[in-house]
Amino acid sequence: MLNVESLAVQYGTADAINGISLTIDPGRVTALLGNNGAGKTTLLRTLSGTISMHGGQAVRGSVRLEGRDLLRTPPDRIVRAGLAQVPEGRRVFASLTVEENLHAGGLSVKSRKDIERSMAEVLEMFPILRERSAQSAGLLSGGEQQMLAIGRALMSTPKVLLLDEPSLGIAPMVAKEIAATVRTIADSGVAVLLVEQNTRLALGIADQVYAIDGGTIAAEGPAADFADSELLRRLSLGGGTRARTDPGSAMRQGGKTSHD
């Protein structure tokens, strides 16, 4: 579905991502784990076409969605191609109502009937948004804003959904509820790429894991292989191997400290 090959991204002359390759398949949650500043958000911004807004640029590689290279495609066209991002911090339109926020997410959808169908699906998925439909988004709780941000992204009926730290700043029980919904979204056939600092939460719903360290992939494999991974414990403390490998062999290798 979504294939990233040898992707390199820079901020000025500084490397942020250096040769990342990964595959995101439909119907699966792929978790991207690693330290703060390891390159996770930079990767999502590059995939969604917004990296230039943050002073970065892709210098080589490809990002292909169903064979079409989107690497230097404008963000609005990337959404139309089937890729939507829920950014860190939710970033809902605080002065607009819940309903208006959802309609904004469907601007790339041409058919009114499709918009109405997507709206019904989102409100069924998040019933609280139906109750709050006429309320300003800025008055919602953190968890409700996160639901709205996900719902807004789903309004474009994406084939690929990028989620950046969906549990950040919300109550643990609500985070679990949102995680379960992310699993449901993937089970419906959407390819989900999940960036999440809460490793236990991510591993609980993920099928595939990529561990990123210093802008490169340090390890990859099925989520079950990472449950007791010493590699992830090292990465969480700022260290880890720079060579792509499986979790078991990564645990047997020495590592350098990564800097953001």
C-alpha positions as CSV (number, residue, x, y, z in Angstrom):
1,M,0.0,0.0,0.0
2,L,2.4,2.7,1.2
3,N,6.1,2.0,0.5
4,V,8.9,4.3,1.7
5,E,12.3,3.7,0.1
6,S,15.7,5.1,1.1
7,L,14.1,8.3,2.4
8,A,16.5,11.1,3.5
9,V,15.3,14.4,5.0
10,Q,17.3,17.4,6.1
11,Y,16.7,20.6,8.1
12,G,19.2,22.9,6.5
13,T,22.4,20.8,6.2
14,A,21.5,18.6,9.2
15,D,20.3,15.1,8.6
16,A,17.0,14.3,10.3
17,I,16.2,11.0,8.5
18,N,18.9,9.1,6.7
19,G,17.8,6.3,4.4
20,I,14.6,5.0,6.0
21,S,12.7,2.3,4.2
22,L,9.4,0.8,5.4
23,T,6.1,-0.6,4.2
24,I,2.6,0.2,5.6
25,D,0.0,-2.5,4.7
26,P,-3.8,-2.1,4.6
27,G,-5.7,-3.6,7.5
28,R,-2.7,-3.4,9.8
29,V,-1.4,-1.0,12.5
30,T,2.3,-0.3,12.1
31,A,3.9,1.3,15.1
32,L,6.9,3.6,14.8
33,L,8.7,3.7,18.2
34,G,11.7,5.6,19.4
35,N,13.0,8.6,21.5
36,N,11.7,12.1,21.2
37,G,13.5,13.7,18.3
38,A,14.5,10.4,16.7
39,G,12.8,11.4,13.5
40,K,9.3,10.0,13.9
41,T,7.3,13.3,13.5
42,T,9.7,14.3,10.7
43,L,8.8,11.1,8.9
44,L,5.1,11.7,9.2
45,R,5.4,15.3,8.0
46,T,7.3,14.1,5.0
47,L,4.7,11.5,4.2
48,S,1.9,14.1,4.4
49,G,3.8,16.7,2.4
50,T,4.1,19.2,5.2
51,I,7.8,19.0,5.9
52,S,8.6,22.2,4.0
53,M,6.3,24.1,6.4
54,H,8.7,23.2,9.2
55,G,11.9,24.1,7.4
56,G,12.8,20.6,6.2
57,Q,13.2,19.0,2.8
58,A,13.4,15.5,1.4
59,V,16.7,15.1,-0.4
60,R,16.3,11.6,-1.8
61,G,14.1,8.5,-1.8
62,S,10.5,7.8,-2.7
63,V,7.1,7.6,-1.0
64,R,4.7,5.5,-3.1
65,L,1.0,5.0,-2.4
66,E,-0.3,2.3,-4.6
67,G,2.6,2.9,-7.0
68,R,2.3,6.7,-7.2
69,D,5.2,8.7,-5.9
70,L,3.9,11.4,-3.5
71,L,7.2,12.7,-2.2
72,R,7.0,16.2,-3.7
73,T,3.2,16.3,-4.1
74,P,1.4,19.2,-2.3
75,P,-0.4,18.2,0.9
76,D,-4.0,18.7,-0.5
77,R,-3.2,16.3,-3.4
78,I,-1.8,13.8,-1.0
79,V,-5.1,13.9,1.0
80,R,-7.0,13.4,-2.3
81,A,-4.7,10.5,-3.1
82,G,-5.8,8.8,0.1
83,L,-3.3,9.7,2.9
84,A,-4.4,11.7,6.0
85,Q,-2.5,12.8,9.1
86,V,-3.7,13.5,12.7
87,P,-0.9,15.7,14.0
88,E,0.5,15.7,17.5
89,G,-1.4,18.1,19.7
90,R,-4.7,17.5,17.8
91,R,-4.9,21.0,16.4
92,V,-8.6,21.2,15.9
93,F,-10.1,24.5,14.7
94,A,-11.0,25.8,18.2
95,S,-13.4,28.5,17.1
96,L,-15.4,26.2,14.8
97,T,-18.1,23.7,16.0
98,V,-17.5,20.0,16.0
99,E,-19.7,19.6,13.0
100,E,-17.8,22.3,11.1
101,N,-14.5,20.7,12.0
102,L,-15.7,17.4,10.5
103,H,-17.0,19.1,7.4
104,A,-13.5,20.7,7.0
105,G,-12.0,17.2,6.9
106,G,-14.3,16.3,4.0
107,L,-13.3,19.3,1.8
108,S,-11.3,16.9,-0.5
109,V,-14.4,14.8,-1.0
110,K,-16.5,15.9,-4.0
111,S,-19.7,14.0,-3.5
112,R,-22.2,15.3,-0.9
113,K,-23.5,11.8,-0.4
114,D,-19.9,10.6,0.4
115,I,-19.6,13.4,2.9
116,E,-22.8,12.5,4.6
117,R,-21.8,8.8,4.7
118,S,-18.4,9.6,6.2
119,M,-20.1,11.9,8.7
120,A,-22.5,9.2,9.8
121,E,-19.6,6.7,10.2
122,V,-17.5,9.1,12.2
123,L,-20.4,9.9,14.6
124,E,-21.2,6.3,15.0
125,M,-17.5,5.6,15.9
126,F,-17.4,8.6,18.3
127,P,-20.9,9.1,19.7
128,I,-19.8,11.9,22.0
129,L,-19.1,14.0,18.9
130,R,-22.8,13.7,18.0
131,E,-23.7,15.1,21.4
132,R,-21.2,17.9,21.0
133,S,-21.9,18.6,17.3
134,A,-22.9,22.2,17.9
135,Q,-20.3,23.0,20.5
136,S,-17.1,24.9,19.8
137,A,-14.2,22.5,19.4
138,G,-12.1,24.6,21.8
139,L,-14.4,23.7,24.7
140,L,-14.0,20.0,24.3
141,S,-11.8,17.9,26.7
142,G,-8.4,16.7,25.5
143,G,-9.8,13.3,24.7
144,E,-12.8,14.6,22.9
145,Q,-10.5,16.8,20.8
146,Q,-8.4,13.8,19.9
147,M,-11.5,11.9,18.8
148,L,-12.5,15.0,16.7
149,A,-9.1,15.2,15.1
150,I,-9.2,11.5,14.2
151,G,-12.8,11.9,12.9
152,R,-11.8,14.9,10.8
153,A,-9.0,12.9,9.2
154,L,-11.4,10.0,8.5
155,M,-13.8,12.4,6.7
156,S,-11.5,12.2,3.7
157,T,-12.0,8.4,3.6
158,P,-8.2,7.7,3.7
159,K,-6.5,4.6,2.6
160,V,-3.6,5.4,4.9
161,L,-4.0,7.2,8.3
162,L,-1.0,8.7,10.1
163,L,-1.4,9.2,13.9
164,D,1.2,11.3,15.8
165,E,1.0,10.7,19.6
166,P,-2.7,10.2,19.9
167,S,-2.5,9.4,23.7
168,L,-0.5,12.5,24.5
169,G,-2.1,14.6,27.2
170,I,-5.2,12.6,27.7
171,A,-6.5,10.4,30.5
172,P,-5.3,6.7,30.5
173,M,-8.8,5.3,30.2
174,V,-9.6,7.6,27.2
175,A,-6.3,6.7,25.6
176,K,-7.2,3.0,25.8
177,E,-10.6,3.8,24.2
178,I,-8.9,5.7,21.4
179,A,-6.4,2.9,20.9
180,A,-9.2,0.4,20.6
181,T,-10.8,2.7,18.0
182,V,-7.5,2.8,16.0
183,R,-7.5,-1.0,16.0
184,T,-11.0,-0.9,14.6
185,I,-10.1,1.5,11.9
186,A,-7.3,-0.7,10.8
187,D,-9.5,-3.8,10.9
188,S,-11.8,-2.0,8.4
189,G,-9.0,-2.1,5.9
190,V,-7.2,1.2,6.5
191,A,-3.4,1.2,6.7
192,V,-2.4,2.9,10.0
193,L,1.0,4.3,10.9
194,L,1.1,5.0,14.6
195,V,3.7,7.2,16.3
196,E,3.3,6.7,20.1
197,Q,5.5,7.3,23.1
198,N,3.3,4.9,25.2
199,T,5.1,1.8,24.0
200,R,2.8,-0.6,25.9
201,L,-0.3,1.0,24.4
202,A,1.2,0.9,20.9
203,L,2.3,-2.8,21.2
204,G,-1.2,-3.7,22.4
205,I,-2.8,-2.8,19.1
206,A,0.1,-3.0,16.6
207,D,0.8,-5.7,14.0
208,Q,4.2,-4.5,12.9
209,V,6.8,-2.4,14.6
210,Y,9.7,-0.2,13.3
211,A,12.1,1.1,16.0
212,I,13.7,4.4,14.9
213,D,16.9,5.7,16.4
214,G,18.9,8.7,15.1
215,G,16.9,9.0,11.9
216,T,17.4,5.4,10.8
217,I,15.5,2.1,11.4
218,A,17.2,0.3,14.3
219,A,14.9,-2.8,14.2
220,E,11.7,-4.1,12.7
221,G,9.4,-7.1,13.1
222,P,6.1,-8.3,14.4
223,A,4.8,-6.5,17.4
224,A,4.9,-9.7,19.5
225,D,8.7,-9.8,19.1
226,F,9.1,-6.5,20.8
227,A,7.0,-7.2,24.0
228,D,10.1,-7.8,26.2
229,S,12.7,-6.2,23.9
230,E,15.9,-4.9,25.6
231,L,16.4,-2.9,22.5
232,L,13.3,-0.8,23.2
233,R,14.4,-0.3,26.8
234,R,17.7,1.0,25.5
235,L,16.1,3.3,23.0
236,S,13.8,4.8,25.6
237,L,16.9,5.9,27.5
238,G,18.5,7.4,24.5
239,G,20.7,4.6,23.2
240,G,20.5,1.9,20.7
241,T,22.0,0.2,17.7
242,R,22.1,2.1,14.4
243,A,22.0,-1.1,12.2
244,R,18.7,-2.4,10.9
245,T,18.3,-5.8,12.4
246,D,15.7,-8.0,14.1
247,P,15.0,-7.3,17.8
248,G,16.9,-10.4,19.0
249,S,20.1,-9.6,17.2
250,A,19.8,-5.9,18.1
251,M,19.8,-6.9,21.8
252,R,23.2,-8.6,21.2
253,Q,24.8,-5.5,19.7
254,G,26.4,-2.5,21.3
255,G,25.0,0.9,20.6
256,K,25.8,4.6,20.5
257,T,23.8,7.4,22.2
258,S,21.5,9.2,19.7
259,H,21.1,12.9,19.7
260,D,18.0,14.8,18.5
